[in-house]
Amino acid sequence: MYTYSFLLELICVNTCCFISGLYYHEIKAISKTSEDQFHGTKTEHVGNAMWLFGEGGVYVYSPDGRVQKNHIDGSAVCQSKEDFEGPSYMYCRFNDIVSDGKKFVWAALSRGKPTVDVFDIDSGSMVGSFDTCENPSTLEYHPLRDEVWIRCSDVVENGTAQTNLDVISAANPAGDIQTDILLKDRALSEGLSSRGYSVIDNTLGDVGYLTDSELPYLFKMDLSTKNIIKKIDLTPAAHGLYETAYSPINRHIFVRAVMCCTCGFFDADLGDSCGRSDGYDVSPTTGAFA
């Protein structure tokens, strides 16, 4: 037995109108739903706000801190403490926060699994968690490319798809953009960490820069090919390079150098330690006692 739906069509010719009937076996319809009206009826707009991230979750306040506009409980953004394996200070640790200024707020987390959490900038609601490289430490937003670049510190020994730098489309956080940037040649076989920072800015064009605290190079990379294209050697001025600051006014990159040093007094190298902790052999290359 068939169920028929009757569709009426009004046809007008000159001043006369006729009704034409057509039979169909099936017909589908849609009515107004909450999904249809989500963007038009969203009333929980937080506007200009101050965001706080921590073990208790995500809090959104008015700029003066007097009015709490939204709160996401820590259980929604953090792994259960009972299930967490690792040092307590790493539980639900927000390493860096960045906003694209128009749609999302991004947070890099260390909570047992490397993820970047994304929040709606208008309501403060959580959009979702997205996998990224191991131990995400800093975030950079590139407004012209509409991308979020993630500097990671660790890799899993003998893992696949390893990288010290990841990138996510700010327009589509769920999209997969593969990168393959390892600053240490032995990282894949030995699981070496790479602690450092990135410099990503729209005034630099299609390139960015990376540092490593144990390598005296400023790494220049192509943002499109996702490859290292140049190593700027700062030897012998530094043991490694770490924190960075970039000025778009004069397009200078300021880098904090990591130095190899002694205890700071004459004949310090003759002793086993400085007296504050266990010592180890060093070969300073700069400074008064080099």
Secondary structure, DSSP 8 states (H G I E B T S, - for coil): ----EEEEEEEEETTEEEEEEEEES--------TTTTHHHH------S-EEEEETTEEEEE-TTS--EEEEEEHHHHS--TTT--S-GGGTTEEEEEEE-SSSEEEEEEESSS-EEEEEETTT--EEEEEE-SSSEEEEEEETTTTEEEEEE----TT-SS--SEEEEESS-TTS-------SSTTHHHH-------EE--GGGTTEEEEEETTEEEEEEEETTTTEEEEEEE-TTS-SEEEEEEEETTTTEEEEEEE-----SSTTGGGSS--SSS--------SSTT-
